[in-house]
Amino acid sequence: MRYRTGWIVLLLVAILTPLGIIAAGGAWGEWGSDGVKERAGFVPRGMHAEAGGRERPLQGYTVPVLERGPFGKGLGTVIAALLGAGITATGTIALMRIAKHGDVS
């Protein structure tokens, strides 16, 4: 119950993530190597290695099965946001417990 407001805010932000799809110019930081070079003047070494063309889960914030439906792109973005937020929250809670108690249990 202590974190109820925080979870509600996190859920609302995740639900609003599809607004980034319709934003002019796209989301900040969603650039490929060319976009980074244009803004920074160079491409970091690690980014060259990452651009190997391998398949990534939820690539482009889409869920392939849902992509053909009427809400495919928006729903995929919400799912990606909820997964990312959930993984981040779980890791943060685990680290807080370890810091407080010295173990995860």
C-alpha positions as CSV (number, residue, x, y, z in Angstrom):
1,M,0.0,0.0,0.0
2,R,2.9,2.4,0.6
3,Y,3.8,2.5,-3.1
4,R,0.3,2.6,-4.5
5,T,0.6,6.2,-5.8
6,G,3.9,5.5,-7.4
7,W,2.6,2.4,-9.2
8,I,-0.5,4.3,-10.4
9,V,1.8,7.1,-11.8
10,L,4.0,4.5,-13.5
11,L,1.0,2.8,-15.1
12,L,-0.3,6.1,-16.4
13,V,3.0,7.0,-17.9
14,A,3.3,3.6,-19.5
15,I,-0.2,3.9,-21.0
16,L,0.7,7.4,-22.4
17,T,3.9,6.2,-24.2
18,P,2.2,5.8,-27.6
19,L,2.0,9.6,-27.7
20,G,5.7,9.4,-28.7
21,I,4.7,7.7,-31.9
22,I,2.8,10.7,-33.1
23,A,5.3,13.3,-31.8
24,A,6.9,15.4,-34.5
25,G,10.5,14.3,-35.2
26,G,10.3,11.1,-33.0
27,A,11.4,10.4,-29.5
28,W,14.6,11.9,-28.1
29,G,17.5,9.5,-28.1
30,E,15.9,7.1,-30.6
31,W,18.6,7.7,-33.2
32,G,20.6,5.3,-35.2
33,S,24.3,5.7,-36.0
34,D,23.5,8.4,-38.6
35,G,21.4,10.4,-36.2
36,V,24.1,10.3,-33.5
37,K,26.8,11.3,-36.0
38,E,24.7,14.2,-37.1
39,R,24.1,15.5,-33.6
40,A,27.5,14.6,-31.9
41,G,29.8,14.7,-34.8
42,F,31.0,11.1,-34.3
43,V,29.7,7.6,-33.7
44,P,30.9,6.0,-30.4
45,R,32.9,2.7,-30.8
46,G,30.3,0.6,-29.0
47,M,27.5,1.8,-31.3
48,H,29.4,0.5,-34.3
49,A,29.5,-3.0,-32.7
50,E,25.8,-2.8,-31.8
51,A,24.8,-2.0,-35.3
52,G,25.5,-5.6,-36.4
53,G,21.9,-6.2,-37.6
54,R,20.9,-8.8,-35.1
55,E,17.3,-9.3,-34.0
56,R,16.2,-7.7,-30.8
57,P,13.1,-8.5,-28.6
58,L,10.3,-5.9,-29.2
59,Q,12.4,-4.2,-31.9
60,G,10.8,-0.9,-32.9
61,Y,8.5,-1.2,-29.8
62,T,6.2,-3.6,-31.7
63,V,4.9,-7.0,-30.9
64,P,4.9,-9.0,-34.2
65,V,1.7,-10.9,-33.4
66,L,-0.2,-7.7,-32.6
67,E,1.3,-5.6,-35.4
68,R,-1.5,-6.3,-37.9
69,G,-4.3,-5.3,-35.5
70,P,-5.9,-1.9,-35.3
71,F,-4.0,-0.9,-32.2
72,G,-0.8,-2.9,-33.0
73,K,1.8,-0.1,-32.9
74,G,0.3,1.6,-29.9
75,L,-0.3,-1.6,-27.9
76,G,3.2,-2.8,-28.7
77,T,4.6,0.4,-27.3
78,V,2.5,0.1,-24.1
79,I,3.7,-3.5,-23.7
80,A,7.3,-2.5,-24.2
81,A,6.9,0.4,-21.7
82,L,5.3,-1.9,-19.1
83,L,8.0,-4.6,-19.5
84,G,10.8,-2.0,-19.2
85,A,9.2,-0.3,-16.2
86,G,8.5,-3.6,-14.5
87,I,12.1,-4.9,-15.0
88,T,13.5,-1.6,-13.8
89,A,11.1,-1.5,-10.7
90,T,11.9,-5.1,-9.8
91,G,15.7,-4.5,-10.0
92,T,15.4,-1.3,-8.0
93,I,13.3,-3.0,-5.3
94,A,15.8,-5.9,-5.1
95,L,18.7,-3.5,-4.8
96,M,16.9,-1.6,-2.1
97,R,16.2,-4.8,-0.1
98,I,19.8,-5.9,-0.4
99,A,21.0,-2.5,0.7
100,K,18.6,-2.5,3.7
101,H,18.8,-6.1,4.8
102,G,21.9,-7.6,3.2
103,D,19.8,-10.3,1.4
104,V,16.9,-10.5,-1.1
105,S,14.6,-12.8,1.0
